[in-house]
Amino acid sequence: MAVQSRLNIFHVLFSRGFAGSERSTAESCNQQCQTHNVTLIIRKGHCKNGASIINHLDPRVTVIEINHQWLTQRRLKKLIDQLKPDIIHCHLRRATRIISKIKTQAASVSTLHIRVNGKGFNKMTGLICNARWQIKEIEESYPGLIFKANNSLTPHPKVEPEKIARLRYELGVRQSDLLIGAVGRYHESKAWDTLIKAFKQLDTDAAVKLKFFGSGSLESELKKLAAEDSRVEFVGYREDIKDLYQCFDLLVCPSRFEPLPRVMLEAYDAGVPVIASDEGGCKELVEDYGGFLFPVDNITALANQLKSCINVRPAKYKPDLSAHYVENANRQMVDFYQACIKAKQAERVLKSI
């Protein structure tokens, strides 16, 4: 295996809070800083609902906060000229748009945490796709390099049975209950309303609980929808969510739109069976690692699948996720960085002729 040269890597992220995109960025930064110089540029006011990416970073990652509303492009240009990164890795649309306007010697890449949703993406040296459907969308129109990444995953240690029993007790769940977990932002794209409506069709005498873990703008609306069902609870954001996965008997990911859901990978890592919609990355992961699919927004189909899992509880299992382990995923990522750096160098040579 070739030894990778030490790179000066910039990550640029202007979102707030700590959800899937932020977790993915943090894992990349934390792995890369072990062998490379890593700088993460974030916006001032990056904290949302008490959560921020900076609480999840290795101290070896250099963090620079900049004003995201005034003179952002000029400030970024100055930092790039001063620190001379080899590669600039953008996350989400705003960072991609701003970096695409800056003339720099550095190669640039952007991760499609969602999809191409701005002109800036086409100006990147390379695009990183987390799912196969993303490649199909861009391969005919995008002129740069394309890389299919394995969404990174840090395996979580096994939680002792005594702790699992204690956590379930604290959640108000008996050992005989079937605990359904729902993890993620309270956003329309996550289709939690579909899950609640399907769940309410279940026999009220069934020994089953549905717990939501997350936060978001639709919290009040979702609570109102679930108000008549005492089996449903909104727990809120939990730092120990990876411990809690191992308390679940089932995870449901009913999304209307989902590039490649990290929560499903984390559930697989915990050995938890999964029910997911047949949308985008959800379907891809079920095809690769197992689970149960239902048509997007089909409340009856989801209710029937939930009933089936209550009647015959699916066995816990843990598929081989080693391709997603952060050290393996990152090694491939850095190889792609190197390919983009070479492509940028070749581009400069051609322009100089």
BALOBA-1460 file (C-alpha; in Angstrom, 3 decimals):
// residues 353
<rec num="1" residu="m" x="0.000" y="0.000" z="0.000"/>
<rec num="2" residu="a" x="1.416" y="3.387" z="-1.023"/>
<rec num="3" residu="v" x="2.270" y="5.793" z="1.782"/>
<rec num="4" residu="q" x="0.126" y="8.922" z="1.608"/>
<rec num="5" residu="s" x="2.034" y="12.222" z="1.735"/>
<rec num="6" residu="r" x="1.081" y="14.699" z="4.437"/>
<rec num="7" residu="l" x="-1.574" y="17.051" z="3.138"/>
<rec num="8" residu="n" x="-2.829" y="20.449" z="4.224"/>
<rec num="9" residu="i" x="-6.605" y="19.881" z="4.243"/>
<rec num="10" residu="f" x="-9.328" y="22.507" z="4.616"/>
<rec num="11" residu="h" x="-12.895" y="21.532" z="5.496"/>
<rec num="12" residu="v" x="-15.528" y="24.276" z="5.094"/>
<rec num="13" residu="l" x="-18.959" y="23.939" z="6.718"/>
<rec num="14" residu="f" x="-21.440" y="26.753" z="7.388"/>
<rec num="15" residu="s" x="-24.344" y="24.841" z="8.931"/>
<rec num="16" residu="r" x="-25.542" y="24.974" z="12.541"/>
<rec num="17" residu="g" x="-26.093" y="22.269" z="15.130"/>
<rec num="18" residu="f" x="-25.000" y="18.666" z="14.910"/>
<rec num="19" residu="a" x="-26.841" y="16.287" z="12.587"/>
<rec num="20" residu="g" x="-25.746" y="13.788" z="9.924"/>
<rec num="21" residu="s" x="-23.690" y="16.156" z="7.752"/>
<rec num="22" residu="e" x="-21.887" y="17.580" z="10.780"/>
<rec num="23" residu="r" x="-21.208" y="14.136" z="12.211"/>
<rec num="24" residu="s" x="-19.754" y="12.972" z="8.893"/>
<rec num="25" residu="t" x="-17.543" y="16.074" z="8.700"/>
<rec num="26" residu="a" x="-16.327" y="15.608" z="12.272"/>
<rec num="27" residu="e" x="-15.419" y="11.976" z="11.645"/>
<rec num="28" residu="s" x="-13.435" y="12.916" z="8.522"/>
<rec num="29" residu="c" x="-11.593" y="15.688" z="10.364"/>
<rec num="30" residu="n" x="-10.817" y="13.480" z="13.353"/>
<rec num="31" residu="q" x="-9.448" y="10.663" z="11.225"/>
<rec num="32" residu="q" x="-7.471" y="12.879" z="8.858"/>
<rec num="33" residu="c" x="-5.798" y="14.936" z="11.586"/>
<rec num="34" residu="q" x="-3.923" y="11.835" z="12.718"/>
<rec num="35" residu="t" x="-1.700" y="11.971" z="9.625"/>
<rec num="36" residu="h" x="-2.448" y="15.308" z="7.949"/>
<rec num="37" residu="n" x="-2.815" y="19.005" z="8.816"/>
<rec num="38" residu="v" x="-6.552" y="19.636" z="9.106"/>
<rec num="39" residu="t" x="-8.367" y="22.960" z="9.416"/>
<rec num="40" residu="l" x="-12.127" y="23.227" z="9.821"/>
<rec num="41" residu="i" x="-13.719" y="26.557" z="8.913"/>
<rec num="42" residu="i" x="-17.155" y="27.117" z="10.432"/>
<rec num="43" residu="r" x="-19.568" y="30.003" z="10.857"/>
<rec num="44" residu="k" x="-19.944" y="32.074" z="13.974"/>
<rec num="45" residu="g" x="-23.166" y="31.006" z="15.633"/>
<rec num="46" residu="h" x="-22.578" y="27.335" z="14.794"/>
<rec num="47" residu="c" x="-24.377" y="26.119" z="17.923"/>
<rec num="48" residu="k" x="-28.053" y="25.136" z="17.625"/>
<rec num="49" residu="n" x="-30.202" y="23.773" z="20.447"/>
<rec num="50" residu="g" x="-27.053" y="23.336" z="22.500"/>
<rec num="51" residu="a" x="-25.343" y="21.151" z="19.875"/>
<rec num="52" residu="s" x="-22.294" y="21.976" z="17.755"/>
<rec num="53" residu="i" x="-19.663" y="20.165" z="15.731"/>
<rec num="54" residu="i" x="-16.874" y="21.640" z="17.862"/>
<rec num="55" residu="n" x="-17.914" y="19.422" z="20.768"/>
<rec num="56" residu="h" x="-17.065" y="16.351" z="18.680"/>
<rec num="57" residu="l" x="-13.646" y="17.313" z="17.285"/>
<rec num="58" residu="d" x="-10.169" y="15.981" z="18.005"/>
<rec num="59" residu="p" x="-8.067" y="18.784" z="19.579"/>
<rec num="60" residu="r" x="-5.580" y="18.393" z="16.729"/>
<rec num="61" residu="v" x="-8.142" y="19.863" z="14.315"/>
<rec num="62" residu="t" x="-7.614" y="23.612" z="13.903"/>
<rec num="63" residu="v" x="-10.981" y="25.390" z="14.064"/>
<rec num="64" residu="i" x="-11.481" y="28.847" z="12.562"/>
<rec num="65" residu="e" x="-14.771" y="30.693" z="13.008"/>
<rec num="66" residu="i" x="-15.687" y="33.381" z="10.484"/>
<rec num="67" residu="n" x="-18.645" y="35.675" z="9.933"/>
<rec num="68" residu="h" x="-20.938" y="33.888" z="7.491"/>
<rec num="69" residu="q" x="-22.902" y="36.998" z="6.475"/>
<rec num="70" residu="w" x="-20.347" y="39.755" z="5.857"/>
<rec num="71" residu="l" x="-17.243" y="39.563" z="3.648"/>
<rec num="72" residu="t" x="-17.215" y="35.761" z="3.920"/>
<rec num="73" residu="q" x="-15.656" y="35.201" z="0.505"/>
<rec num="74" residu="r" x="-12.916" y="37.770" z="1.149"/>
<rec num="75" residu="r" x="-12.118" y="36.227" z="4.545"/>
<rec num="76" residu="l" x="-11.938" y="32.732" z="3.059"/>
<rec num="77" residu="k" x="-9.707" y="33.940" z="0.239"/>
<rec num="78" residu="k" x="-7.336" y="35.485" z="2.784"/>
<rec num="79" residu="l" x="-7.184" y="32.274" z="4.813"/>
<rec num="80" residu="i" x="-6.534" y="30.185" z="1.712"/>
<rec num="81" residu="d" x="-3.730" y="32.519" z="0.591"/>
<rec num="82" residu="q" x="-2.182" y="32.431" z="4.071"/>
<rec num="83" residu="l" x="-2.460" y="28.723" z="4.868"/>
<rec num="84" residu="k" x="-2.161" y="27.342" z="1.321"/>
<rec num="85" residu="p" x="-4.257" y="24.175" z="1.527"/>
<rec num="86" residu="d" x="-3.642" y="21.347" z="-0.930"/>
<rec num="87" residu="i" x="-7.314" y="20.449" z="-0.960"/>
<rec num="88" residu="i" x="-10.493" y="22.268" z="0.098"/>
<rec num="89" residu="h" x="-13.365" y="19.991" z="1.085"/>
<rec num="90" residu="c" x="-16.750" y="21.754" z="1.035"/>
<rec num="91" residu="h" x="-19.832" y="20.518" z="2.842"/>
<rec num="92" residu="l" x="-23.336" y="21.566" z="1.750"/>
<rec num="93" residu="r" x="-24.390" y="24.272" z="-0.696"/>
<rec num="94" residu="r" x="-23.280" y="27.531" z="0.936"/>
<rec num="95" residu="a" x="-19.676" y="26.467" z="1.462"/>
<rec num="96" residu="t" x="-19.557" y="25.043" z="-2.069"/>
<rec num="97" residu="r" x="-20.975" y="28.211" z="-3.631"/>
<rec num="98" residu="i" x="-18.496" y="30.508" z="-1.899"/>
<rec num="99" residu="i" x="-15.420" y="28.375" z="-2.529"/>
<rec num="100" residu="s" x="-16.386" y="27.961" z="-6.208"/>
<rec num="101" residu="k" x="-16.035" y="31.754" z="-6.637"/>
<rec num="102" residu="i" x="-12.515" y="31.934" z="-5.185"/>
<rec num="103" residu="k" x="-9.517" y="31.668" z="-7.486"/>
<rec num="104" residu="t" x="-7.059" y="29.323" z="-5.801"/>
<rec num="105" residu="q" x="-4.249" y="26.906" z="-6.597"/>
<rec num="106" residu="a" x="-5.874" y="24.306" z="-4.363"/>
<rec num="107" residu="a" x="-8.041" y="21.491" z="-5.632"/>
<rec num="108" residu="s" x="-11.620" y="21.553" z="-4.359"/>
<rec num="109" residu="v" x="-14.171" y="18.842" z="-3.656"/>
<rec num="110" residu="s" x="-17.701" y="18.842" z="-2.315"/>
<rec num="111" residu="t" x="-19.615" y="16.064" z="-0.609"/>
<rec num="112" residu="l" x="-23.163" y="15.575" z="-1.835"/>
<rec num="113" residu="h" x="-24.694" y="15.312" z="1.607"/>
<rec num="114" residu="i" x="-27.940" y="15.961" z="-0.284"/>
<rec num="115" residu="r" x="-27.648" y="16.432" z="-4.077"/>
<rec num="116" residu="v" x="-26.319" y="18.987" z="-6.574"/>
<rec num="117" residu="n" x="-28.427" y="22.029" z="-5.699"/>
<rec num="118" residu="g" x="-26.382" y="24.954" z="-6.993"/>
<rec num="119" residu="k" x="-24.059" y="25.998" z="-9.805"/>
<rec num="120" residu="g" x="-21.034" y="25.902" z="-7.515"/>
<rec num="121" residu="f" x="-20.933" y="22.104" z="-7.451"/>
<rec num="122" residu="n" x="-20.081" y="21.904" z="-11.156"/>
<rec num="123" residu="k" x="-17.005" y="24.077" z="-10.536"/>
<rec num="124" residu="m" x="-15.463" y="21.649" z="-8.038"/>
<rec num="125" residu="t" x="-12.467" y="19.559" z="-9.075"/>
<rec num="126" residu="g" x="-14.314" y="16.536" z="-7.733"/>
<rec num="127" residu="l" x="-17.625" y="15.496" z="-6.212"/>
<rec num="128" residu="i" x="-18.036" y="12.907" z="-3.477"/>
<rec num="129" residu="c" x="-21.217" y="10.836" z="-3.639"/>
<rec num="130" residu="n" x="-22.430" y="8.835" z="-0.666"/>
<rec num="131" residu="a" x="-25.026" y="6.878" z="-2.635"/>
<rec num="132" residu="r" x="-25.278" y="5.242" z="-6.036"/>
<rec num="133" residu="w" x="-28.363" y="7.246" z="-7.002"/>
<rec num="134" residu="q" x="-26.333" y="10.462" z="-6.681"/>
<rec num="135" residu="i" x="-23.822" y="9.205" z="-9.242"/>
<rec num="136" residu="k" x="-26.625" y="8.393" z="-11.679"/>
<rec num="137" residu="e" x="-27.933" y="11.966" z="-11.344"/>
<rec num="138" residu="i" x="-24.627" y="13.678" z="-12.153"/>
<rec num="139" residu="e" x="-22.449" y="11.343" z="-14.227"/>
<rec num="140" residu="e" x="-23.648" y="12.616" z="-17.627"/>
<rec num="141" residu="s" x="-23.487" y="16.335" z="-16.860"/>
<rec num="142" residu="y" x="-20.663" y="16.820" z="-14.351"/>
<rec num="143" residu="p" x="-17.226" y="17.378" z="-15.993"/>
<rec num="144" residu="g" x="-14.996" y="16.637" z="-12.986"/>
<rec num="145" residu="l" x="-13.932" y="13.573" z="-11.009"/>
<rec num="146" residu="i" x="-16.562" y="11.515" z="-9.188"/>
<rec num="147" residu="f" x="-15.957" y="9.358" z="-6.129"/>
<rec num="148" residu="k" x="-18.393" y="6.914" z="-4.521"/>
<rec num="149" residu="a" x="-17.594" y="7.128" z="-0.823"/>
<rec num="150" residu="n" x="-18.687" y="4.761" z="1.892"/>
<rec num="151" residu="n" x="-20.395" y="6.959" z="4.456"/>
<rec num="152" residu="s" x="-18.054" y="6.759" z="7.426"/>
<rec num="153" residu="l" x="-18.920" y="4.928" z="10.620"/>
<rec num="154" residu="t" x="-17.119" y="4.709" z="13.930"/>
<rec num="155" residu="p" x="-18.001" y="1.304" z="15.443"/>
<rec num="156" residu="h" x="-19.491" y="1.660" z="18.899"/>
<rec num="157" residu="p" x="-18.452" y="-0.563" z="21.824"/>
<rec num="158" residu="k" x="-20.904" y="-3.184" z="22.981"/>
<rec num="159" residu="v" x="-23.092" y="-1.955" z="25.840"/>
<rec num="160" residu="e" x="-23.356" y="-4.342" z="28.788"/>
<rec num="161" residu="p" x="-26.792" y="-5.935" z="29.374"/>
<rec num="162" residu="e" x="-27.068" y="-4.279" z="32.793"/>
<rec num="163" residu="k" x="-26.660" y="-0.827" z="31.249"/>
<rec num="164" residu="i" x="-29.139" y="-1.616" z="28.493"/>
<rec num="165" residu="a" x="-31.689" y="-2.649" z="31.124"/>
<rec num="166" residu="r" x="-31.056" y="0.554" z="33.070"/>
<rec num="167" residu="l" x="-31.398" y="2.773" z="29.973"/>
<rec num="168" residu="r" x="-34.646" y="1.087" z="28.975"/>
<rec num="169" residu="y" x="-35.963" y="1.539" z="32.510"/>
<rec num="170" residu="e" x="-35.053" y="5.240" z="32.417"/>
<rec num="171" residu="l" x="-36.981" y="5.508" z="29.139"/>
<rec num="172" residu="g" x="-40.013" y="3.900" z="30.760"/>
<rec num="173" residu="v" x="-39.698" y="0.736" z="28.701"/>
<rec num="174" residu="r" x="-40.192" y="-2.707" z="30.204"/>
<rec num="175" residu="q" x="-37.889" y="-5.520" z="29.161"/>
<rec num="176" residu="s" x="-40.898" y="-7.274" z="27.589"/>
<rec num="177" residu="d" x="-41.850" y="-4.195" z="25.526"/>
<rec num="178" residu="l" x="-40.837" y="-3.820" z="21.907"/>
<rec num="179" residu="l" x="-38.983" y="-0.513" z="21.691"/>
<rec num="180" residu="i" x="-39.093" y="1.268" z="18.334"/>
<rec num="181" residu="g" x="-36.497" y="3.999" z="17.869"/>
<rec num="182" residu="a" x="-36.815" y="6.997" z="15.536"/>
<rec num="183" residu="v" x="-33.653" y="9.109" z="15.285"/>
<rec num="184" residu="g" x="-33.130" y="12.356" z="13.390"/>
<rec num="185" residu="r" x="-34.225" y="15.928" z="12.802"/>
<rec num="186" residu="y" x="-37.891" y="16.793" z="13.104"/>
<rec num="187" residu="h" x="-38.145" y="17.833" z="9.470"/>
<rec num="188" residu="e" x="-40.715" y="17.185" z="6.751"/>
<rec num="189" residu="s" x="-38.228" y="15.132" z="4.719"/>
<rec num="190" residu="k" x="-37.949" y="12.603" z="7.562"/>
<rec num="191" residu="a" x="-41.681" y="11.725" z="7.318"/>
<rec num="192" residu="w" x="-42.158" y="11.254" z="11.053"/>
<rec num="193" residu="d" x="-45.822" y="12.087" z="10.518"/>
<rec num="194" residu="t" x="-46.127" y="8.961" z="8.388"/>
<rec num="195" residu="l" x="-44.594" y="6.887" z="11.173"/>
<rec num="196" residu="i" x="-46.892" y="8.348" z="13.833"/>
<rec num="197" residu="k" x="-49.999" y="7.764" z="11.725"/>
<rec num="198" residu="a" x="-48.926" y="4.181" z="11.012"/>
<rec num="199" residu="f" x="-48.079" y="3.550" z="14.655"/>
<rec num="200" residu="k" x="-51.482" y="4.795" z="15.806"/>
<rec num="201" residu="q" x="-53.086" y="2.048" z="13.723"/>
<rec num="202" residu="l" x="-51.504" y="-0.585" z="15.975"/>
<rec num="203" residu="d" x="-53.485" y="-2.338" z="18.683"/>
<rec num="204" residu="t" x="-53.365" y="-0.073" z="21.732"/>
<rec num="205" residu="d" x="-52.876" y="-3.152" z="23.925"/>
<rec num="206" residu="a" x="-49.668" y="-4.129" z="22.143"/>
<rec num="207" residu="a" x="-46.577" y="-4.026" z="24.377"/>
<rec num="208" residu="v" x="-44.777" y="-1.539" z="22.167"/>
<rec num="209" residu="k" x="-43.247" y="1.922" z="22.637"/>
<rec num="210" residu="l" x="-42.172" y="4.499" z="20.053"/>
<rec num="211" residu="k" x="-39.434" y="6.922" z="21.133"/>
<rec num="212" residu="f" x="-38.241" y="9.878" z="19.048"/>
<rec num="213" residu="f" x="-34.685" y="11.145" z="19.518"/>
<rec num="214" residu="g" x="-33.838" y="14.485" z="17.931"/>
<rec num="215" residu="s" x="-35.030" y="18.064" z="17.580"/>
<rec num="216" residu="g" x="-36.343" y="20.401" z="14.944"/>
<rec num="217" residu="s" x="-38.923" y="22.908" z="13.792"/>
<rec num="218" residu="l" x="-41.759" y="20.377" z="13.491"/>
<rec num="219" residu="e" x="-41.558" y="19.194" z="17.095"/>
<rec num="220" residu="s" x="-44.773" y="20.887" z="18.240"/>
<rec num="221" residu="e" x="-46.689" y="19.697" z="15.189"/>
<rec num="222" residu="l" x="-45.512" y="16.106" z="15.619"/>
<rec num="223" residu="k" x="-46.293" y="16.116" z="19.336"/>
<rec num="224" residu="k" x="-49.808" y="17.332" z="18.552"/>
<rec num="225" residu="l" x="-50.219" y="14.521" z="16.021"/>
<rec num="226" residu="a" x="-49.123" y="11.940" z="18.602"/>
<rec num="227" residu="a" x="-50.849" y="13.531" z="21.611"/>
<rec num="228" residu="e" x="-53.585" y="10.929" z="21.991"/>
<rec num="229" residu="d" x="-51.164" y="7.988" z="22.103"/>
<rec num="230" residu="s" x="-49.358" y="7.592" z="25.422"/>
<rec num="231" residu="r" x="-47.005" y="5.015" z="23.897"/>
<rec num="232" residu="v" x="-45.255" y="7.754" z="21.898"/>
<rec num="233" residu="e" x="-42.634" y="9.982" z="23.509"/>
<rec num="234" residu="f" x="-40.309" y="12.700" z="22.196"/>
<rec num="235" residu="v" x="-37.132" y="12.262" z="24.209"/>
<rec num="236" residu="g" x="-35.104" y="15.035" z="22.550"/>
<rec num="237" residu="y" x="-31.469" y="15.151" z="21.486"/>
<rec num="238" residu="r" x="-29.232" y="12.689" z="23.340"/>
<rec num="239" residu="e" x="-25.422" y="12.658" z="23.331"/>
<rec num="240" residu="d" x="-25.512" y="8.955" z="24.229"/>
<rec num="241" residu="i" x="-27.583" y="7.973" z="21.206"/>
<rec num="242" residu="k" x="-25.092" y="5.267" z="20.178"/>
<rec num="243" residu="d" x="-25.634" y="3.541" z="23.523"/>
<rec num="244" residu="l" x="-29.380" y="3.912" z="23.089"/>
<rec num="245" residu="y" x="-29.376" y="2.207" z="19.680"/>
<rec num="246" residu="q" x="-28.479" y="-1.006" z="21.475"/>
<rec num="247" residu="c" x="-31.625" y="-0.608" z="23.585"/>
<rec num="248" residu="f" x="-33.859" y="-0.573" z="20.492"/>
<rec num="249" residu="d" x="-35.657" y="-3.640" z="19.206"/>
<rec num="250" residu="l" x="-36.358" y="-1.903" z="15.918"/>
<rec num="251" residu="l" x="-35.380" y="1.304" z="14.120"/>
<rec num="252" residu="v" x="-37.709" y="2.976" z="11.623"/>
<rec num="253" residu="c" x="-36.431" y="5.364" z="8.942"/>
<rec num="254" residu="p" x="-39.531" y="6.465" z="6.969"/>
<rec num="255" residu="s" x="-37.894" y="9.307" z="5.012"/>
<rec num="256" residu="r" x="-39.403" y="11.001" z="1.976"/>
<rec num="257" residu="f" x="-35.919" y="12.056" z="0.917"/>
<rec num="258" residu="e" x="-32.690" y="10.546" z="2.204"/>
<rec num="259" residu="p" x="-29.279" y="10.565" z="0.487"/>
<rec num="260" residu="l" x="-27.773" y="7.789" z="2.641"/>
<rec num="261" residu="p" x="-29.037" y="7.685" z="6.229"/>
<rec num="262" residu="r" x="-26.288" y="7.528" z="8.829"/>
<rec num="263" residu="v" x="-28.858" y="6.473" z="11.430"/>
<rec num="264" residu="m" x="-29.379" y="3.226" z="9.546"/>
<rec num="265" residu="l" x="-25.648" y="2.484" z="9.512"/>
<rec num="266" residu="e" x="-25.496" y="3.201" z="13.243"/>
<rec num="267" residu="a" x="-28.482" y="0.923" z="13.828"/>
<rec num="268" residu="y" x="-26.855" y="-1.878" z="11.822"/>
<rec num="269" residu="d" x="-23.694" y="-1.378" z="13.877"/>
<rec num="270" residu="a" x="-25.808" y="-1.828" z="17.022"/>
<rec num="271" residu="g" x="-27.374" y="-5.003" z="15.625"/>
<rec num="272" residu="v" x="-30.836" y="-3.432" z="15.361"/>
<rec num="273" residu="p" x="-33.274" y="-4.564" z="12.630"/>
<rec num="274" residu="v" x="-34.461" y="-1.734" z="10.382"/>
<rec num="275" residu="i" x="-37.682" y="-0.763" z="8.634"/>
<rec num="276" residu="a" x="-37.148" y="1.917" z="5.979"/>
<rec num="277" residu="s" x="-38.933" y="3.610" z="3.113"/>
<rec num="278" residu="d" x="-37.902" y="2.611" z="-0.401"/>
<rec num="279" residu="e" x="-36.451" y="6.077" z="-1.024"/>
<rec num="280" residu="g" x="-32.914" y="6.692" z="-2.313"/>
<rec num="281" residu="g" x="-30.256" y="5.780" z="0.199"/>
<rec num="282" residu="c" x="-32.690" y="3.940" z="2.491"/>
<rec num="283" residu="k" x="-33.386" y="1.379" z="-0.217"/>
<rec num="284" residu="e" x="-29.684" y="1.132" z="-1.072"/>
<rec num="285" residu="l" x="-28.717" y="0.265" z="2.500"/>
<rec num="286" residu="v" x="-31.503" y="-2.308" z="2.897"/>
<rec num="287" residu="e" x="-30.408" y="-3.900" z="-0.372"/>
<rec num="288" residu="d" x="-26.812" y="-4.021" z="0.889"/>
<rec num="289" residu="y" x="-27.301" y="-4.924" z="4.540"/>
<rec num="290" residu="g" x="-30.851" y="-6.185" z="5.055"/>
<rec num="291" residu="g" x="-34.075" y="-4.938" z="6.602"/>
<rec num="292" residu="f" x="-37.662" y="-4.281" z="5.611"/>
<rec num="293" residu="l" x="-38.885" y="-1.795" z="2.979"/>
<rec num="294" residu="f" x="-42.229" y="-0.065" z="2.507"/>
<rec num="295" residu="p" x="-43.342" y="2.449" z="-0.180"/>
<rec num="296" residu="v" x="-42.699" y="6.085" z="0.714"/>
<rec num="297" residu="d" x="-45.600" y="7.665" z="2.637"/>
<rec num="298" residu="n" x="-47.671" y="4.475" z="2.469"/>
<rec num="299" residu="i" x="-49.134" y="4.551" z="5.984"/>
<rec num="300" residu="t" x="-50.995" y="1.251" z="5.637"/>
<rec num="301" residu="a" x="-47.934" y="-0.598" z="4.354"/>
<rec num="302" residu="l" x="-45.810" y="0.723" z="7.214"/>
<rec num="303" residu="a" x="-48.494" y="-0.163" z="9.769"/>
<rec num="304" residu="n" x="-48.651" y="-3.708" z="8.381"/>
<rec num="305" residu="q" x="-44.871" y="-4.036" z="8.544"/>
<rec num="306" residu="l" x="-44.854" y="-2.806" z="12.141"/>
<rec num="307" residu="k" x="-47.594" y="-5.333" z="13.030"/>
<rec num="308" residu="s" x="-45.558" y="-8.108" z="11.434"/>
<rec num="309" residu="c" x="-42.493" y="-7.177" z="13.510"/>
<rec num="310" residu="i" x="-44.570" y="-7.034" z="16.685"/>
<rec num="311" residu="n" x="-46.085" y="-10.450" z="16.031"/>
<rec num="312" residu="v" x="-42.732" y="-12.019" z="15.132"/>
<rec num="313" residu="r" x="-39.861" y="-9.962" z="16.497"/>
<rec num="314" residu="p" x="-36.993" y="-9.859" z="14.000"/>
<rec num="315" residu="a" x="-33.731" y="-11.220" z="15.370"/>
<rec num="316" residu="k" x="-30.921" y="-8.788" z="16.030"/>
<rec num="317" residu="y" x="-28.005" y="-9.128" z="13.622"/>
<rec num="318" residu="k" x="-24.869" y="-7.183" z="12.760"/>
<rec num="319" residu="p" x="-23.763" y="-7.152" z="9.108"/>
<rec num="320" residu="d" x="-20.186" y="-6.600" z="7.957"/>
<rec num="321" residu="l" x="-19.817" y="-2.811" z="7.860"/>
<rec num="322" residu="s" x="-16.008" y="-2.725" z="7.632"/>
<rec num="323" residu="a" x="-16.089" y="-0.852" z="4.309"/>
<rec num="324" residu="h" x="-17.694" y="2.032" z="6.236"/>
<rec num="325" residu="y" x="-15.299" y="2.001" z="9.170"/>
<rec num="326" residu="v" x="-13.902" y="5.477" z="9.356"/>
<rec num="327" residu="e" x="-10.251" y="4.488" z="8.867"/>
<rec num="328" residu="n" x="-11.069" y="2.524" z="5.697"/>
<rec num="329" residu="a" x="-13.476" y="5.117" z="4.313"/>
<rec num="330" residu="n" x="-11.013" y="7.907" z="5.020"/>
<rec num="331" residu="r" x="-8.116" y="6.103" z="3.325"/>
<rec num="332" residu="q" x="-10.152" y="5.977" z="0.120"/>
<rec num="333" residu="m" x="-11.182" y="9.602" z="0.608"/>
<rec num="334" residu="v" x="-7.582" y="10.793" z="0.835"/>
<rec num="335" residu="d" x="-6.725" y="8.770" z="-2.283"/>
<rec num="336" residu="f" x="-9.455" y="10.742" z="-4.044"/>
<rec num="337" residu="y" x="-7.997" y="13.994" z="-2.690"/>
<rec num="338" residu="q" x="-4.673" y="13.019" z="-4.270"/>
<rec num="339" residu="a" x="-6.358" y="12.324" z="-7.606"/>
<rec num="340" residu="c" x="-8.053" y="15.738" z="-7.495"/>
<rec num="341" residu="i" x="-4.773" y="17.472" z="-6.629"/>
<rec num="342" residu="k" x="-3.130" y="15.851" z="-9.662"/>
<rec num="343" residu="a" x="-6.066" y="16.860" z="-11.860"/>
<rec num="344" residu="k" x="-5.798" y="20.468" z="-10.628"/>
<rec num="345" residu="q" x="-2.061" y="20.489" z="-11.326"/>
<rec num="346" residu="a" x="-2.649" y="19.161" z="-14.844"/>
<rec num="347" residu="e" x="-5.272" y="21.848" z="-15.400"/>
<rec num="348" residu="r" x="-2.785" y="24.567" z="-14.414"/>
<rec num="349" residu="v" x="-0.199" y="23.145" z="-16.794"/>
<rec num="350" residu="l" x="-2.658" y="23.183" z="-19.688"/>
<rec num="351" residu="k" x="-3.634" y="26.776" z="-18.961"/>
<rec num="352" residu="s" x="0.010" y="27.835" z="-18.908"/>
<rec num="353" residu="i" x="0.732" y="26.436" z="-22.381"/>
